[in-house]
Amino acid sequence: QNSKYHDLDLFGHINTTFKAIPNKLELRLTMLFHDIAKPDCVQVREDGHYSFLGHDKASAQYAVEFLKSLNTPHSIVNRVTLLIENHMNKNMKVSTMVNKLGLDGAKDLIEVLIADCKGRININQEELDRLYKMKDDIYSQVEVKSKPLDSTKPTLYIIVGLPRSSKSTFFKNNYSHCEYLSRDEIRENVFGYKGNMNHEEEVTRIFND
């Protein structure tokens, strides 16, 4: 592709990203088509490198035409189109991504961006680490639906989830104005390590107090 962003030819890149993406139909279709219009959009820059400006929109159009010819459900066509059109937006903020694509769409897009980053021999580890950090931030986002609260009464929020499922991150992102009570933090502050389970009666007493 004669570009500083790629060290594989187009077929090699698409094949590598296809293997790197989770086994989900919409995601695999996205990787199959995401760069397919590059030959139509190639431009040679003054430094000799190639530019493929507009290939995201053109590739999405190829995908639409092909998928519609197979009578693919509209929901799949729309999701694949949206992902291809946004697969160049690696610097999009997480909040913008969620607002633009919805939570499920953002989760799909970050998988696409990660697979695209892996689609080379010499992976840019710094970029990949940044994308994984974005993935963690996206998966910590939860759509909260609640009825209007009586502001004259105190409110208790109970965050429930499996260990290491980002409950603390979710709290900090959504309820940083509230007091936070955590058994993990009691263990760490009082006994030096949040994984220390040898003093659970004392932890419970402090928690309940």
C-alpha positions in Angstrom: 0.0 0.0 0.0 3.1 2.2 0.1 2.0 4.0 3.2 3.6 4.7 6.5 0.5 3.2 8.1 0.8 -0.2 6.4 3.5 -2.8 5.7 1.2 -5.4 4.0 -0.5 -5.2 0.6 -4.2 -4.6 0.6 -5.2 -8.3 0.4 -2.7 -9.2 3.2 -4.1 -6.4 5.4 -7.7 -7.3 4.9 -6.9 -11.0 5.6 -5.0 -10.2 8.8 -7.7 -7.9 10.1 -10.4 -10.5 9.3 -8.5 -13.0 11.5 -8.1 -10.4 14.3 -11.8 -9.4 14.6 -14.2 -11.3 16.9 -16.4 -13.9 15.3 -19.5 -11.7 14.8 -21.1 -11.4 11.4 -21.3 -7.6 11.3 -17.7 -7.2 12.4 -16.3 -9.8 9.9 -18.3 -8.2 7.0 -16.9 -4.8 8.1 -13.3 -6.0 7.9 -13.9 -7.7 4.6 -15.1 -4.5 3.0 -13.5 -1.7 5.1 -10.6 -1.0 2.6 -12.0 -2.6 -0.6 -12.3 0.7 -2.4 -8.7 1.8 -1.9 -7.7 1.0 -5.5 -10.4 3.4 -6.7 -9.2 6.2 -4.4 -5.4 6.0 -4.5 -3.5 9.2 -5.0 0.3 9.6 -5.1 1.6 12.3 -2.8 4.7 14.5 -3.3 6.7 12.3 -0.9 5.9 9.2 -2.9 3.5 7.7 -0.4 0.0 6.8 -1.3 -3.1 8.5 0.0 -6.6 6.9 -0.1 -8.7 9.8 0.8 -12.4 9.0 0.7 -12.0 5.2 0.6 -14.1 4.8 3.8 -17.2 6.2 2.2 -16.5 4.4 -1.1 -15.9 1.1 0.6 -19.1 1.4 2.6 -21.0 1.9 -0.7 -19.4 -1.3 -2.1 -20.6 -3.1 1.0 -24.1 -1.8 0.7 -24.4 -2.8 -3.0 -23.1 -6.3 -2.3 -25.0 -7.0 0.8 -28.3 -5.7 -0.7 -27.8 -8.0 -3.7 -27.9 -10.9 -1.2 -31.0 -9.6 0.5 -29.1 -9.0 3.7 -31.3 -7.7 6.6 -31.3 -3.9 6.8 -30.1 -4.0 10.4 -26.8 -5.7 9.3 -26.3 -3.5 6.3 -26.8 -0.4 8.4 -24.4 -1.5 11.1 -21.7 -2.6 8.6 -22.1 0.7 6.7 -21.8 2.8 9.9 -18.7 0.9 11.0 -16.9 1.2 7.7 -17.7 4.9 7.4 -16.2 5.4 10.9 -13.2 3.1 10.8 -10.8 5.9 10.2 -11.9 7.8 13.3 -9.2 6.4 15.6 -8.9 9.7 17.5 -12.6 10.1 18.3 -13.3 10.6 22.0 -15.1 7.8 23.7 -18.0 10.1 24.7 -18.4 11.2 21.1 -18.3 7.6 19.8 -21.0 6.5 22.3 -23.2 9.5 21.4 -22.7 9.0 17.7 -23.1 5.2 17.4 -24.8 4.2 20.7 -23.2 2.0 23.2 -23.4 -1.2 21.2 -22.2 0.6 18.1 -19.2 2.0 20.0 -18.4 -1.5 21.3 -18.4 -2.8 17.7 -16.3 0.1 16.4 -13.6 -0.2 18.9 -13.2 -3.9 17.9 -12.9 -2.7 14.3 -10.3 -0.1 15.2 -8.3 -2.7 17.2 -8.4 -5.2 14.4 -7.4 -2.5 11.8 -4.4 -1.7 14.0 -3.4 -5.3 14.1 -3.6 -5.6 10.4 0.2 -5.2 9.8 3.4 -7.0 10.6 4.9 -4.4 12.8 2.1 -3.4 15.0 2.1 0.1 16.6 2.0 -1.0 20.2 1.4 2.6 21.5 -1.6 3.0 19.3 -2.9 -0.5 20.2 -2.5 0.2 24.0 -4.5 3.5 23.5 -7.3 1.6 21.7 -7.5 -1.0 24.4 -7.7 1.8 27.0 -10.6 3.3 24.9 -12.2 -0.2 24.9 -12.1 -0.3 28.7 -13.6 3.1 28.9 -16.4 2.2 26.5 -17.2 -1.0 28.4 -17.4 1.0 31.6 -20.2 3.0 30.1 -23.7 1.8 31.2 -27.0 3.3 30.0 -28.6 4.4 33.3 -32.4 4.6 33.3 -34.0 5.8 36.5 -37.1 7.6 37.6 -37.0 11.2 38.9 -35.6 11.3 42.5 -37.0 13.1 45.5 -34.2 15.6 46.1 -35.3 16.0 49.8 -34.4 12.4 50.6 -31.0 10.7 50.6 -30.4 8.2 47.8 -28.5 4.9 47.9 -27.1 3.5 44.7 -26.0 -0.1 44.9 -23.5 -1.1 42.2 -23.7 -4.8 41.4 -21.5 -6.9 39.2 -18.9 -9.6 38.9 -15.3 -9.0 40.2 -13.3 -6.8 37.9 -16.3 -5.8 35.8 -15.5 -2.1 36.2 -18.0 -1.3 38.9 -15.6 1.3 40.5 -14.9 2.8 37.1 -18.6 3.1 36.4 -19.1 4.8 39.7 -16.4 7.3 39.2 -17.6 8.1 35.7 -21.3 8.5 36.7 -21.6 9.2 40.4 -18.3 11.0 41.4 -20.4 13.5 43.4 -21.6 10.8 45.8 -20.0 9.2 48.9 -18.4 5.9 47.9 -18.5 2.8 50.1 -16.5 -0.2 49.0 -15.4 -3.4 50.9 -12.3 -3.5 48.6 -11.3 0.0 49.8 -11.9 -0.9 53.4 -9.6 -3.9 53.1 -7.0 -1.9 51.3 -7.1 1.1 53.7 -7.3 -0.9 57.0 -5.5 -4.1 56.1 -3.2 -3.0 53.3 -4.5 -5.2 50.5 -8.0 -5.3 48.9 -7.6 -9.1 48.3 -7.0 -9.8 52.0 -10.0 -11.9 53.0 -8.7 -12.8 56.5 -10.6 -10.0 58.3 -14.1 -10.2 56.8 -16.0 -9.8 60.1 -14.1 -6.6 60.8 -14.6 -5.4 57.2 -18.4 -6.1 57.6 -18.5 -4.2 60.9 -16.8 -1.1 59.4 -18.9 -1.3 56.3 -22.2 -1.5 58.3 -21.1 1.3 60.6 
